[in-house]
């Protein structure tokens, strides 16, 4: 069974949502990326969204853009990200999705990327600038390798749009909480819960909420309405705040925040 499916089943059996974290591979370096993932696994994070740095991250806000820039300046590439994932797999079975934009996928080769990603230990792919209507080749290659393909819904998604997304998605559906780009927010839209209820009637996939979630109380509230919650910018900001510290201190401090956030689903 794919690790993502197994994790959702485990969480369902435990009567809770899953908690996921986004980090950018290579921020601040690939060895720290590995240590962060291992620490997240240790403190109770359920799933990792591992971003592959790309020069035009159209879905990401300033905090993650800065992380991507640091990773690119450090020489992180798609192939090096896969090497790091392969190294993580020698010590951890935490479910991991790769988040990358379509340009690197296209240049690598769709079937080759899916094959190499799965061989390295990836459980799913998130390509935010690839629409379901244009995803046939990626979806076919991924399903042949039991690699999940995660697509997005937004507050503006019509019922028909959700149905189209549901057809292409496997693993889970990424429910964007707000219109716009990634970034921590003090409050979430009032209509978020009603949108999740609407989506629930249109899909048989788990619903995972991301974009804007930054505090344990938000995680706790959303865990009553969604199957999972993703936090990215708040974690990446904590990494940025500790760049001058040793790797050990950075990993410990970011891990402490991850543990606090993960407590919101338990």
Buried (B, 14 or more C-beta within 10 A) or exposed (E): EBBBBEBBEEBEEEEBBBBBBBBBBBBBBBEBBBBBBBBBBEBBBBBBBBBBBBEEBEBBBEBBBBBBBBBBEBEBBBEBBBBBBBBBBEEBEBBBBBBBBBEBBBEBEBBEBBBBBBEBBBBBBBBBBBBBEEBEBBBEBBEEBBBBBBBBBBBEBEEEBBEBBBEBBBBBBBBBBBEBBBBBBEEBBEEBBEBBEBBBEBBEBBBBBBBBBBBBEBBBBBBEBBBBBBBBBBBBBBBBEBEEEEBEEBBBBBBEBBBEBBBBBE
